[in-house]
Amino acid sequence: MKNGLEDVVAAETQLSDVDGEAGRLIIRGVSLDDLVADSTYERTATLLLDGLMPEALDEASLTRRLGEARADIFRHVEAADATILALPPVDAMRALLARLPDGEGSPVAIRLMAASAVFLPAVLRLQKGRAPIAPDQKLSQSADMLQMLNGTPPSGEQTSALDAYLVTISDHGLNASTFASRVIASTQAGLTSSVLAAISALKGPLHGGAPGPVLDMLDAIGQAENAETWLGNALDKGERLMGFGHRIYRVRDPRADALKNALKPLTATGQVDSARVALAEAVEGAALSILKRRKPDRPLDVNVEFYTALLLETLGFPREAFTGVFAIGRTVGWIAHAREQALQGRLIRPRSVYVGPLPKAA
Ligand code: COA
């Protein structure tokens, strides 16, 4: 028995491979760097779903159908009542998604991908007392999300940065939420159920719930010269540094650099707070050196959440919504895994070792 199922192989997949020793991520045969350099959300979604849907999906038809689905799903925003809006954004988004019908085919898959992108910006606006903005189906998913969030057309650099983020986090091996999605798919419950289970797993702070706390940490540190002391005090109290460490990566998480690079065109065009980026880089450097000194036996490096925090903040997402944006990007990965699992057709049903008391002998 391995606690946390560490190193246990529980699925065969053609979708992605995470090499934790080399710090390499491959998504359907393409390395992350190449994918981010040459891709949009729609192109990556087409790649991930290739061969897993009953009919072939090309990029143009997926783009068109996603736009139509966003326009159609907007009417469901009306269901966001006071009870739903009192929830944290990712929970409100999950509640709205839970109203959608289950099923296996591409209409259900595309509706889920579109719905998550529509519901989160709408919830964020409604929670601030502002009217939600209707989708524009002619835009790409990333551009439309930013317009629905901020109420103004995004710049090309902003759209590319969100694309880079959504592509970077689209899939990542058998992480906890993807495993949850596959477990549900193996029961043939349907894609909506798989995605709902996956969101529920993702929202935990040990999985996708860390980028908000990364910003809290940057705020608390405030200035580069405070970093060393602040981080040392946090470790003295037994706290973990948010945005560092990973179950699989023993070197730098390749997604961290993909996101750091995605910030560069925004920095070059003055669309990012350069003091904030400088602070983050100083905190990163200080954290790496203090972790090396304090935990010499455990290689701990930057993970995806650190630069996610900076990128999403720059694009206008409030920190309490970061987990929800992660869910929007990962939904296509969850769906691809759920379909792959369903096509393999075997119910996931591991065993446990009973360590409780035995009944008294008669
Ligand atoms: N800061 C400080 N110490 C850390 C750490 C961090 N971020 N991550 C791991 N460690 C330390 C642990 O305290 C432990 O030290 P110990 O052996 O002296 O007690 C050691 O490294 C191993 O920790 P373990 O809990 O076995 O690692 P894990 O593989 O279960 O942890 C994470 C993976 C992601 C849960 C963990 O690194 C973490 O909590 N990171 C912060 C949250 C975060 O950024 N999450 C997003 C992940 S993408």
Residues whose N, C-alpha, C, O or C-beta is under 5 A from the ligand:
A	BS01	COA	P205 L206 H207 A210 E239 R240 L241 M242 G243 F244 G245 H246 R247 R298 N303 V304 E305
